[in-house]
Amino acid sequence: MPAESDGQVQGQGHVLFVSKPTGYELFPRDGEPPAVGSVVELDGQEGRWFVSRVSPSPLPQDKRRCAYLQQLPT
């Protein structure tokens, strides 16, 4: 049986990797990851974020894709 994280079976959906000056945060999401070059807004986070790349999740044995986000200047 696949491992579960945040109530979601790993391998379904995707993860957002959000770079911040203080480190990073991972946000699990349903569906396909946003495309490279997309601009997204995150609930509870200030600003807008740019998808710089999409690759495998950084979590061990996690089959989801991961969209790496960088904050756009305001």
Secondary structure, DSSP 8 states (H G I E B T S, - for coil): ---EETTEETTSSEEEEEEETTEEEEEEESSS---TT-EEE-TT--SEEEEEEEEE-SSTT--SEEEEEEE---
